[in-house]
Amino acid sequence: MKIGVIRYRRYEERVLLNEHFVMDDLFRIIMNDADFMWFSIIDEKEKILLSTWFPDTESGALFVKVAPAPVRETEILGTEYDAYRNPQYRYRKKVTWKVGSYTFSHKRKAVGYVFQTNRRARHIINFFLERENRNESNR
């Protein structure tokens, strides 16, 4: 039997990974919860099998990369002043979108990267759970 551990800043939550587990809720927590730190799957012997935290790979866990929601960053390049215009100041801005350590110039590209990365992570987790469930049913 597999147990999923969702680690937050102050506590951790254990989730049973059976047919009632909803993957969309997990990714909603990953994308929107500010206190979320990492997610891992452990077996009945408390061995970490899969994790979204890279240092767990030292113990033999499979690393899965999950992308957070894109964050808009605005940089003011300069200002223009005209006393006869309302508003009097006009700002020249450079807008970039950050996803983790990657920077994108367009929101569409950032959202596409997040979608592709999270879809890949979802498939890896589903394949891992289905494979493990098949192994348990054969015993």
C-alpha positions as CSV (number, residue, x, y, z in Angstrom):
1,M,0.0,0.0,0.0
2,K,1.3,3.4,-1.0
3,I,1.0,6.6,1.1
4,G,1.5,10.1,-0.3
5,V,3.0,12.7,2.0
6,I,2.3,16.3,1.3
7,R,4.7,18.5,3.2
8,Y,3.8,22.0,4.2
9,R,5.8,24.5,6.1
10,R,4.5,23.6,9.5
11,Y,3.2,20.1,9.2
12,E,2.8,17.2,6.8
13,E,-0.3,15.4,5.6
14,R,-0.5,11.7,4.8
15,V,-2.8,10.7,2.0
16,L,-3.8,7.1,1.0
17,L,-3.1,6.5,-2.6
18,N,-6.0,4.3,-3.6
19,E,-8.8,4.6,-6.2
20,H,-10.3,7.6,-4.2
21,F,-7.1,9.7,-4.6
22,V,-7.8,12.7,-6.9
23,M,-4.7,13.9,-8.8
24,D,-6.3,17.2,-9.7
25,D,-6.6,18.1,-6.0
26,L,-2.8,17.4,-5.6
27,F,-1.9,19.7,-8.4
28,R,-4.3,22.4,-7.2
29,I,-2.4,22.3,-3.9
30,I,1.0,22.4,-5.6
31,M,0.0,25.3,-7.8
32,N,-2.0,27.5,-5.4
33,D,-0.9,26.8,-1.8
34,A,1.8,29.1,-0.6
35,D,2.7,26.8,2.3
36,F,3.3,23.7,0.1
37,M,6.9,22.5,0.1
38,W,7.0,19.0,-1.6
39,F,5.2,15.8,-2.3
40,S,6.5,12.3,-1.9
41,I,5.3,8.7,-2.1
42,I,6.4,6.2,0.5
43,D,5.8,2.5,0.8
44,E,4.8,0.4,3.8
45,K,8.5,0.2,4.9
46,E,8.7,4.0,5.0
47,K,11.1,4.1,2.0
48,I,10.7,7.1,-0.3
49,L,9.9,5.9,-3.8
50,L,9.0,9.1,-5.6
51,S,9.5,12.7,-4.6
52,T,9.2,16.3,-5.9
53,W,12.1,17.3,-3.6
54,F,15.5,16.7,-5.2
55,P,17.6,15.7,-2.1
56,D,15.3,12.6,-1.7
57,T,17.0,11.2,-4.7
58,E,20.1,10.3,-2.6
59,S,18.0,7.6,-0.9
60,G,17.0,6.1,-4.3
61,A,13.8,8.0,-4.9
62,L,12.6,9.0,-8.4
63,F,12.6,12.7,-8.9
64,V,9.5,14.3,-10.5
65,K,9.7,18.0,-11.5
66,V,6.5,19.9,-10.9
67,A,6.2,23.5,-12.1
68,P,4.4,26.2,-10.0
69,A,2.1,28.8,-11.3
70,P,3.7,31.6,-13.4
71,V,4.4,34.8,-11.6
72,R,4.3,38.2,-13.4
73,E,7.3,40.5,-12.9
74,T,7.2,44.1,-14.1
75,E,10.3,46.2,-14.5
76,I,10.0,50.0,-15.1
77,L,12.4,51.0,-17.8
78,G,11.7,54.7,-17.7
79,T,9.1,57.5,-17.3
80,E,7.8,60.2,-19.6
81,Y,6.4,63.5,-18.2
82,D,3.9,65.7,-20.1
83,A,2.1,68.5,-18.1
84,Y,-0.7,68.7,-20.7
85,R,-1.6,65.0,-20.6
86,N,-3.8,63.3,-18.0
87,P,-2.3,61.3,-16.3
88,Q,0.9,63.3,-16.5
89,Y,3.3,60.3,-16.1
90,R,3.6,57.5,-18.6
91,Y,5.7,54.5,-17.7
92,R,7.6,52.2,-20.1
93,K,7.5,48.7,-18.7
94,K,9.0,45.4,-19.4
95,V,6.8,42.5,-18.4
96,T,8.3,39.0,-17.9
97,W,6.8,35.8,-16.5
98,K,8.8,33.6,-14.1
99,V,8.2,29.9,-13.6
100,G,10.6,28.6,-11.0
101,S,14.0,29.7,-12.4
102,Y,12.9,30.1,-16.0
103,T,11.9,33.4,-17.5
104,F,9.5,33.9,-20.4
105,S,8.6,37.0,-22.3
106,H,5.0,36.0,-23.0
107,K,2.4,34.6,-20.7
108,R,1.3,32.0,-23.2
109,K,4.8,30.5,-23.3
110,A,5.0,30.3,-19.5
111,V,1.5,28.7,-19.2
112,G,2.4,26.2,-21.9
113,Y,5.6,25.3,-20.1
114,V,3.7,24.8,-16.8
115,F,1.1,22.7,-18.6
116,Q,3.6,20.5,-20.3
117,T,5.8,20.0,-17.2
118,N,2.8,19.2,-15.0
119,R,1.3,16.9,-17.6
120,R,4.6,15.0,-17.7
121,A,4.7,14.8,-13.9
122,R,1.0,13.6,-13.8
123,H,1.8,10.8,-16.2
124,I,4.8,9.7,-14.3
125,I,2.9,9.6,-11.0
126,N,-0.1,7.8,-12.6
127,F,2.2,5.2,-14.3
128,F,4.1,4.7,-11.0
129,L,0.9,4.1,-9.1
130,E,-0.7,1.9,-11.7
131,R,2.5,-0.2,-12.0
132,E,2.7,-0.5,-8.2
133,N,-1.0,-1.4,-8.0
134,R,-0.5,-4.1,-10.7
135,N,2.5,-5.5,-8.7
136,E,0.4,-5.7,-5.5
137,S,-2.5,-7.4,-7.2
138,N,-0.2,-10.1,-8.6
139,R,1.1,-11.1,-5.1
